[in-house]
Amino acid sequence: MRTKVFFATSLMLLLSTVALVACAPTEEEIIQGAWETAATQSAGTQAARTSRTYFLEDLNNWNAPNLVGSSLGGSVDQMIYPASADGIPTAFGANPTNGDIAYVKNNRTDGLSIEVFSPEERSTVELVPPDAFGTTGVGIMLQYSPDGTHIALTAATLPTGIAPIDVYSEDTKFSEEQLAEIHYNAYVVNTSDGTMTQILGPQEVAFQMVDWNQSSSKVALNGWTDDNGDGKINMYPDKGTTQFSDSTQIYTYDVATNTTTQISNAELNYAPTYIGDQLFWLNFDRTRNIGIIKLEPGSVYGTPNVIIGMAASPDNTQVAWIELPMNEDRTAVTGSPILQVAGTALEDFHEPRTVAELPDMIVPDAPKWTSDGQSVLIGSANWLNGMSGDLSQTFGVTLPGEPTDVPTVLKVDVASGQITPIYTGNIVNSSNWAGRMSLIASGVLE
């Protein structure tokens, strides 16, 4: 069972919640998903900044990640929330206005809650109590609005009595009744008082990714729907094929009016990304081409390669993305991932500049810009390398490489392409949680 879980998690990293790290940058740099950095200005100084990274570090091979912090490029020196048999941290994000870290905490007894850690005061307060959710669950993605007034959150809620750590046990079995109790919900939380509003789709939707627009008025989401009517959301291709029985679409949520609008209609749409207040996303079509899409005029860039999320520069003049080179029939990755950068004018998308190849990064996350707009940071779940053979057998997509102890986070200078290792170790990100949860929804873990 554990092997099947890793298969699907790998595909999830390639196709969907890798956009967890693609959000509209603000004055303080935010890295969302596997790891996060907060760059804050020193008091009374415009130029001086201090940068720290935050991530879920897994020292026990996936079973108990701790939410930790470190200086940018330094060793871990801060434990924000340690995992235990009773509870673990999952999705988290940094407030761009003050550097506070909000995270989803699951307690076996009390259930799901949101806590906020203040690096400045070195204290933690509860923002959303467990009774607001009413159940246990797993945070998939958490992102502050650029003005820091709201949090957008997606979470998989679990059956009563089941904690996230139970999902990792090969002894855990789920009944049909328990599977029916698993839901993928989206919420907006007011950061001043913790009041929470659930985002509802035009139909039942399994929400995954979120991204705020620059004016903090709208949230873009992708969400899956049960198109074949079998009562389950299957986020993976039908076994032995490249066809999907269910689909994922792009939605926008208006905070002021509390309304949700479906934006896309094609089969697979994911990685919603705001560049300023303009919404872009990725589309995977039936010919297995991937395109960068804008509502008007439509596709602005297309490639047979796999695109791993997008991220706009802080001034919204550049956009970066990762591509995995594919062979002619698009069944195998043929080389190292490449970092592409283009201008954000529509005509510039057609001619991106290859900034760097990323050797050893077999399963990279989407890039994230540093606050000065001169570099991007890229994380990678390199410990999944050893699953490449099984991934080929299961989904017909081959990833090269063997398990290696290589840097998990790289910093790439956009002008020169120079690569600097930042961190080496095991990182668990929200896309991994989403992959495991979607397997449950698909009934694979029965």
Wavefront OBJ file of the C-alpha trace (Angstrom):
o trace
v 0.000 0.000 0.000
v 2.770 2.443 0.847
v 4.260 2.071 -2.640
v 0.959 2.966 -4.296
v 0.825 6.074 -2.192
v 4.205 7.237 -3.432
v 3.203 6.653 -7.061
v 0.303 9.043 -6.869
v 2.164 11.565 -4.790
v 4.781 11.804 -7.533
v 2.155 12.545 -10.149
v 0.524 15.062 -7.854
v 3.836 16.887 -7.623
v 3.999 16.967 -11.424
v 0.431 17.858 -12.271
v -1.295 19.768 -9.559
v -0.390 21.170 -6.206
v 3.106 22.110 -7.202
v 1.420 25.473 -7.653
v 1.390 25.645 -3.892
v 4.584 27.655 -4.251
v 3.308 29.931 -6.977
v 1.691 32.968 -5.410
v 1.677 36.685 -6.083
v 4.810 38.058 -4.390
v 4.658 41.028 -2.061
v 7.169 43.264 -0.294
v 8.070 40.440 2.070
v 9.025 37.350 0.125
v 6.766 34.353 0.658
v 7.597 30.799 -0.285
v 4.485 28.664 0.061
v 4.257 24.906 0.270
v 7.249 22.724 1.019
v 9.147 25.600 2.507
v 8.657 29.283 2.989
v 10.844 32.337 3.409
v 9.967 35.618 5.031
v 12.164 38.651 4.346
v 11.427 41.537 6.673
v 12.836 45.042 6.783
v 14.825 46.123 9.811
v 13.268 48.933 11.796
v 14.092 52.340 10.336
v 16.036 50.886 7.409
v 14.680 50.556 3.895
v 17.523 48.498 2.469
v 18.369 46.097 5.285
v 16.535 42.779 5.314
v 16.738 39.537 7.212
v 15.537 36.337 5.546
v 14.405 33.091 7.115
v 13.089 29.866 5.608
v 10.297 27.766 7.061
v 9.453 24.232 6.021
v 8.154 20.839 7.117
v 11.297 18.853 7.796
v 10.862 15.098 7.892
v 13.664 13.291 9.685
v 11.686 10.049 9.970
v 11.012 9.229 6.323
v 7.659 10.947 5.962
v 5.965 9.827 9.157
v 6.289 12.869 11.434
v 7.261 16.200 9.845
v 8.181 19.109 12.114
v 7.494 22.751 11.231
v 10.917 24.378 11.539
v 12.763 27.567 10.647
v 16.275 28.549 9.638
v 18.196 31.479 8.248
v 18.290 31.531 4.445
v 20.959 29.017 3.547
v 21.664 28.166 7.189
v 20.915 25.162 9.379
v 17.639 24.594 11.209
v 17.657 26.625 14.416
v 13.982 26.967 15.291
v 11.213 24.475 16.123
v 7.801 26.063 15.602
v 5.654 22.976 16.044
v 7.024 19.453 16.570
v 5.124 16.438 15.312
v 3.930 13.883 17.822
v 1.717 10.824 17.941
v -1.105 13.141 18.961
v -0.810 15.835 16.305
v 1.190 17.088 13.331
v 1.467 20.363 11.375
v 0.446 20.379 7.718
v -0.240 23.435 5.499
v 1.340 26.740 6.543
v 2.105 30.208 5.244
v 3.754 33.513 6.187
v 2.030 36.863 6.611
v 3.676 39.230 4.091
v 3.050 42.257 6.308
v 4.706 41.094 9.541
v 6.290 37.654 9.009
v 3.872 35.739 11.265
v 3.584 32.025 10.439
v 0.111 30.483 10.360
v -0.174 26.708 10.261
v -2.835 24.028 10.298
v -2.534 21.789 13.339
v -4.249 18.462 13.744
v -4.842 17.094 17.211
v -6.254 13.600 17.494
v -8.451 14.610 20.420
v -9.513 18.152 19.533
v -9.391 18.088 15.740
v -8.287 20.616 13.132
v -7.262 24.146 14.122
v -5.119 27.091 12.928
v -2.398 28.614 15.075
v -0.201 31.661 14.405
v 3.433 31.911 15.478
v 5.009 35.350 15.848
v 8.774 35.218 15.158
v 9.157 38.690 16.647
v 7.427 37.855 19.935
v 8.318 34.143 19.827
v 4.809 33.254 20.913
v 1.902 31.255 19.477
v -1.812 32.048 19.575
v -4.822 30.087 18.360
v -6.589 31.816 15.460
v -9.249 29.226 14.572
v -10.333 26.739 17.273
v -11.069 23.063 16.551
v -14.821 23.444 16.983
v -14.906 25.717 13.912
v -13.908 22.752 11.724
v -15.616 20.133 13.841
v -13.369 17.283 12.717
v -9.824 16.108 12.124
v -8.132 16.679 8.796
v -5.125 17.740 6.767
v -4.274 21.227 5.565
v -3.495 21.146 1.837
v -2.599 24.781 1.158
v -2.615 27.957 3.245
v -1.866 31.418 1.874
v -2.145 34.907 3.358
v -3.620 37.684 1.256
v -1.025 40.303 0.200
v -2.471 42.811 2.690
v -2.393 40.235 5.495
v -6.079 40.637 6.364
v -7.242 37.171 5.276
v -6.042 33.607 4.879
v -7.179 31.268 2.097
v -7.068 27.603 3.068
v -7.848 24.238 1.518
v -8.122 21.181 3.733
v -9.117 17.521 3.506
v -11.380 16.713 6.429
v -11.132 13.167 7.780
v -13.620 10.850 9.479
v -14.047 11.256 13.219
v -11.307 9.470 15.137
v -8.851 9.355 12.213
v -5.727 11.532 12.475
v -3.339 12.319 9.589
v -0.649 10.116 11.076
v -3.065 7.166 10.813
v -3.113 7.616 7.045
v 0.570 6.715 6.986
v 0.049 3.419 8.744
v -0.178 0.325 6.543
v -2.532 -1.100 9.163
v -5.144 1.633 8.638
v -8.177 0.456 6.671
v -10.984 2.731 5.524
v -14.568 1.585 5.230
v -16.943 2.869 2.536
v -18.620 4.980 5.210
v -15.304 6.560 6.226
v -14.356 7.261 2.613
v -17.683 9.036 2.151
v -16.819 11.324 5.093
v -13.650 12.680 3.454
v -14.150 16.118 1.899
v -11.867 18.708 0.283
v -13.025 22.110 1.501
v -11.844 25.688 0.989
v -12.119 28.551 3.461
v -11.310 32.226 3.905
v -10.274 33.268 7.419
v -10.323 36.813 8.786
v -6.946 37.253 10.496
v -8.219 39.902 12.936
v -10.831 37.744 14.675
v -10.509 34.210 13.228
v -13.972 34.144 11.673
v -14.084 31.584 8.871
v -16.190 31.436 5.707
v -16.396 28.288 3.613
v -15.913 28.746 -0.130
v -18.674 26.896 -1.953
v -18.581 25.912 -5.611
v -21.526 25.813 -8.032
v -21.538 22.066 -7.300
v -19.620 19.797 -4.943
v -15.959 20.590 -5.639
v -12.765 19.090 -4.172
v -10.650 22.236 -3.858
v -6.842 22.034 -3.773
v -4.804 25.122 -4.709
v -5.355 28.764 -3.828
v -3.769 32.024 -4.979
v -4.624 35.621 -4.069
v -4.729 38.521 -6.501
v -2.520 41.518 -5.727
v -5.414 43.660 -4.465
v -6.448 40.935 -1.955
v -10.024 40.944 -3.252
v -10.159 37.540 -4.974
v -8.906 33.997 -4.479
v -8.282 31.694 -7.450
v -8.678 27.963 -6.839
v -8.553 24.724 -8.746
v -11.053 22.045 -7.837
v -11.987 18.548 -8.936
v -15.519 17.357 -9.699
v -17.050 13.882 -9.910
v -17.716 13.883 -13.651
v -18.410 10.165 -14.024
v -20.837 10.073 -11.100
v -19.210 7.194 -9.220
v -19.358 9.039 -5.915
v -15.591 9.592 -5.695
v -13.148 12.232 -6.848
v -10.323 10.546 -8.753
v -7.410 12.926 -9.271
v -5.343 10.474 -11.308
v -5.553 8.905 -14.784
v -7.599 5.757 -15.175
v -5.235 2.867 -14.572
v -3.151 2.008 -17.630
v -4.333 5.079 -19.574
v -3.721 8.795 -19.793
v -7.460 9.561 -19.605
v -9.122 11.111 -16.573
v -12.627 10.122 -15.514
v -12.968 13.326 -13.457
v -11.797 16.877 -14.189
v -10.277 19.888 -12.460
v -11.383 23.432 -13.226
v -10.374 26.963 -12.221
v -12.639 29.024 -9.947
v -12.459 32.515 -8.486
v -13.915 33.566 -5.147
v -14.878 37.195 -4.491
v -14.324 38.022 -0.816
v -16.634 41.036 -0.739
v -19.632 39.340 -2.369
v -18.987 35.783 -1.077
v -19.518 34.365 -4.579
v -17.667 31.680 -6.543
v -17.380 31.668 -10.346
v -16.138 28.835 -12.583
v -13.617 30.238 -15.074
v -12.438 27.245 -17.160
v -14.228 24.416 -18.977
v -11.557 22.082 -20.423
v -10.650 18.707 -18.905
v -7.610 19.462 -16.728
v -6.877 22.971 -15.483
v -4.587 23.576 -12.528
v -1.999 25.902 -10.932
v -4.035 29.140 -10.875
v -1.585 32.043 -10.639
v -2.264 35.750 -10.396
v 0.177 38.146 -12.044
v -0.968 41.325 -10.362
v -4.744 41.093 -10.779
v -4.541 39.112 -14.055
v -5.301 35.394 -13.712
v -3.308 32.702 -15.531
v -3.383 28.918 -15.156
v -2.077 25.696 -16.689
v -4.052 23.369 -18.952
v -3.244 19.729 -19.776
v -5.105 18.771 -22.956
v -5.983 15.407 -24.485
v -2.966 15.551 -26.808
v -0.828 15.761 -23.655
v 0.311 19.279 -24.436
v 0.482 21.732 -21.563
v -0.362 25.370 -22.090
v -0.274 28.568 -20.063
v -3.771 29.996 -20.281
v -5.298 33.446 -19.801
v -9.041 33.927 -20.111
v -8.468 36.393 -22.929
v -6.977 35.588 -25.448
v -6.607 31.950 -24.302
v -3.349 30.023 -24.660
v -0.258 32.231 -24.449
v 2.340 29.429 -24.393
v 2.306 25.737 -25.232
v 4.792 22.880 -24.881
v 4.927 19.070 -24.972
v 6.957 19.274 -21.746
v 5.507 19.109 -18.246
v 5.218 22.575 -16.675
v 5.661 22.794 -12.933
v 3.666 25.796 -11.736
v 4.351 29.496 -12.304
v 5.476 32.462 -10.220
v 5.496 36.181 -10.973
v 8.335 38.474 -9.935
v 7.598 40.995 -7.147
v 7.156 43.823 -9.659
v 5.018 41.586 -11.928
v 7.285 42.203 -14.929
v 8.620 38.629 -15.180
v 7.212 35.148 -14.758
v 9.170 31.968 -14.052
v 8.232 28.322 -14.460
v 9.883 24.880 -14.455
v 9.654 22.467 -17.398
v 10.427 18.752 -17.415
v 11.686 17.800 -20.927
v 9.688 14.894 -22.373
v 10.352 12.372 -25.132
v 8.407 12.405 -28.424
v 5.510 10.241 -27.214
v 5.543 12.080 -23.874
v 5.963 8.969 -21.728
v 9.354 9.724 -20.154
v 11.373 12.640 -18.837
v 14.492 12.936 -21.012
v 16.656 15.401 -19.109
v 17.098 17.712 -16.166
v 14.339 20.194 -15.344
v 14.861 23.660 -16.812
v 14.016 27.062 -15.382
v 12.230 29.328 -17.871
v 11.716 33.089 -17.441
v 9.653 35.405 -19.661
v 8.255 38.913 -19.587
v 4.636 39.163 -18.479
v 3.423 40.989 -21.584
v 1.372 38.459 -23.559
v 3.728 38.520 -26.550
v 6.697 37.737 -24.269
v 5.287 34.390 -23.111
v 5.961 32.910 -26.547
v 9.724 33.348 -26.226
v 10.853 32.392 -22.690
v 14.538 32.448 -21.803
v 16.091 29.246 -20.462
v 17.923 30.459 -17.350
v 19.365 27.197 -15.998
v 19.215 23.418 -15.985
v 18.588 21.900 -12.570
v 20.680 18.719 -12.282
v 19.524 16.059 -9.801
v 16.185 17.803 -9.220
v 14.021 14.885 -10.298
v 10.740 16.074 -8.782
v 10.993 19.875 -8.472
v 8.397 22.217 -7.059
v 7.387 25.460 -8.728
v 9.844 28.373 -8.448
v 9.452 31.311 -6.088
v 11.040 34.738 -6.475
v 13.172 36.383 -3.836
v 11.954 39.786 -2.680
v 14.587 41.673 -4.694
v 13.418 40.022 -7.942
v 16.934 38.865 -8.794
v 16.691 35.159 -7.954
v 14.232 32.309 -7.654
v 14.198 29.525 -5.077
v 13.259 25.988 -6.092
v 12.513 23.048 -3.850
v 12.578 19.368 -4.799
v 11.288 16.128 -3.320
v 14.432 14.239 -4.311
v 13.671 11.313 -2.029
v 11.011 10.284 -4.572
v 13.706 9.495 -7.141
v 13.696 5.822 -6.232
v 10.023 5.564 -7.169
v 10.701 6.359 -10.847
v 10.521 2.753 -12.026
v 7.232 2.116 -10.255
v 5.863 5.404 -11.548
v 6.529 4.224 -15.100
v 4.706 0.935 -14.546
v 1.714 2.605 -12.964
v 1.159 5.739 -15.042
v 3.349 5.289 -18.124
v 5.562 8.246 -17.170
v 9.228 7.614 -16.439
v 11.421 9.815 -14.287
v 15.195 9.344 -14.520
v 17.508 9.115 -11.551
v 18.364 7.164 -8.449
v 17.998 8.140 -4.784
v 20.675 10.736 -4.057
v 21.577 13.034 -1.202
v 21.407 16.264 -3.200
v 20.326 19.812 -2.317
v 16.584 20.003 -1.707
v 16.388 23.771 -2.209
v 18.340 25.744 -4.818
v 18.722 29.474 -5.361
v 19.108 30.500 -9.023
v 20.300 33.922 -10.103
v 17.990 34.926 -12.969
v 20.534 37.101 -14.781
v 23.517 34.730 -14.712
v 21.884 31.325 -14.151
v 24.254 30.645 -11.233
v 22.913 27.934 -8.911
v 23.540 28.009 -5.145
v 22.437 25.125 -2.867
v 20.387 26.379 0.088
v 19.251 23.262 1.952
v 19.807 19.501 1.798
v 17.437 17.129 3.569
v 13.904 15.739 3.553
v 11.083 18.205 3.002
v 7.397 17.307 3.109
v 5.129 19.772 1.366
v 1.405 20.204 1.095
v 1.306 18.541 -2.303
v 2.440 15.324 -0.623
v -0.427 15.553 1.818
v -2.822 16.238 -1.042
v -1.509 13.200 -2.899
v -2.125 10.909 0.045
v -5.565 12.346 0.698
v -6.633 11.983 -2.928
v -5.647 8.325 -2.830
v -8.066 7.867 0.038
v -10.768 9.653 -1.922
v -10.060 7.356 -4.854
v -10.411 4.274 -2.666
v -6.842 3.088 -3.328
v -6.117 2.744 0.380
v -9.161 0.576 1.093
l 1 2 3 4 5 6 7 8 9 10 11 12 13 14 15 16 17 18 19 20 21 22 23 24 25 26 27 28 29 30 31 32 33 34 35 36 37 38 39 40 41 42 43 44 45 46 47 48 49 50 51 52 53 54 55 56 57 58 59 60 61 62 63 64 65 66 67 68 69 70 71 72 73 74 75 76 77 78 79 80 81 82 83 84 85 86 87 88 89 90 91 92 93 94 95 96 97 98 99 100 101 102 103 104 105 106 107 108 109 110 111 112 113 114 115 116 117 118 119 120 121 122 123 124 125 126 127 128 129 130 131 132 133 134 135 136 137 138 139 140 141 142 143 144 145 146 147 148 149 150 151 152 153 154 155 156 157 158 159 160 161 162 163 164 165 166 167 168 169 170 171 172 173 174 175 176 177 178 179 180 181 182 183 184 185 186 187 188 189 190 191 192 193 194 195 196 197 198 199 200 201 202 203 204 205 206 207 208 209 210 211 212 213 214 215 216 217 218 219 220 221 222 223 224 225 226 227 228 229 230 231 232 233 234 235 236 237 238 239 240 241 242 243 244 245 246 247 248 249 250 251 252 253 254 255 256 257 258 259 260 261 262 263 264 265 266 267 268 269 270 271 272 273 274 275 276 277 278 279 280 281 282 283 284 285 286 287 288 289 290 291 292 293 294 295 296 297 298 299 300 301 302 303 304 305 306 307 308 309 310 311 312 313 314 315 316 317 318 319 320 321 322 323 324 325 326 327 328 329 330 331 332 333 334 335 336 337 338 339 340 341 342 343 344 345 346 347 348 349 350 351 352 353 354 355 356 357 358 359 360 361 362 363 364 365 366 367 368 369 370 371 372 373 374 375 376 377 378 379 380 381 382 383 384 385 386 387 388 389 390 391 392 393 394 395 396 397 398 399 400 401 402 403 404 405 406 407 408 409 410 411 412 413 414 415 416 417 418 419 420 421 422 423 424 425 426 427 428 429 430 431 432 433 434 435 436 437 438 439 440 441 442 443 444 445 446
